Amino acid sequence: MKKSNIALIVLALILLGGIGAYFWSQRSSSVVAVNSPTVADQTTTTPPAEVVPVKTTLEVKPVNKEETVIGKSVEGRDITAYHYGSGDKELLFVGGIHGGYEWNTVLVAYELMDYLQANPTIVPAGVRVTVIPVLNPDGLNKTLGKDGRFAAADVPSPIAKTVSGRFNANNVDLNRNFACDWQSTGTWQKTPVSGGSAAFSEPESMAFKTYVEAHKLSAVVVWFSSAGGVFSSNCHKDVSSETAAITKIYADASGYPAHKVYNYYEITGDMANWLAKSNIPAISVLLTTHDNVEWSKNQAGIEALLKHYAK
């Protein structure tokens, strides 16, 4: 074979090999395009990682608040107890036993409720705080002309209307309806007042008695006005050591003077003295006037009591 023919054959084979390689590479690239997702495909087909928010502040646990209707007034209004915290040591605070005549004692109780709601950690572990802001809702309504929360500005100025609110709808002085020196005709300063037909004849005082007897109370604080002091309770017996202790604790913290007995005038029937007769430590805290709440003083006294019972 001539050398020129051999050269032509070799050249033809080289050309055929190049053309085959070209078509093979094109086929391979099309296979890759079909079977391999692009970057955009990967972005849309892969689920995004879950984003967990980072807590930057501590959660405040809301106060354990409960409500109990412990009874009804003569005119059918609820007498409600509000509970904060939980534990075996129950501290009871009572306002409004003399209704509209001592309306500032109701406002002190409301201040306490707002304070406990805003400061849930103030109630120590193992302690339950109960607040009865209005024991005489009919008397309060008699003065205010309405029910529910109120402000000092809602209280009318005529003193006669305020004084009439001291009594319940049966015209009974509820604080004279308790079984320590009870009399049907009691005394209020120099004024004779009704003590009811019998001790606990009134639904309001009976509701309180029923609640007290159903619970093991560590201490009771009753707000009155006006004398400006903390008074120990007793019913013709020595003041108990615990009553003496909490009298001093509340007085020292609040700045009110402490008194062993209330001797401004003879008392016939009295809630705090009945509690003492029932062996329950109790103090009467008398606000200085009939129109001042004195919350800062009472807040200090309350906080001191809570620390005492946290031990």
Buried (B, 14 or more C-beta within 10 A) or exposed (E): EEEEEEEEEEEEEEEEEEEEEEEEEEEEEEEEEEEEEEEEEEEEEEEEEEEEEEEEEEEEEEBEBEEBEBBBBBEEBBBBBBBBBBBEBBBBBBBBBBBBBBBBBBBBBBBBBEBBEEEBEBBBEEBBBBBBBBBBBBBBBBBBEEEEEBEEEEBEEEEEBBBBBBBBBBEBBBBBBBBBBBBBEBBBEEEEBBBBEEBBBBBBBBBBBEBBEEBEBBBBBBBBBBBBBBBBBBBEEEBBEBBBBBBBBBBBBBEBEBBEEBEEEEBBBBBBBBBBBBEBBBBBBBBBEBBBBBBEBBBBBBBBBBEBBEE
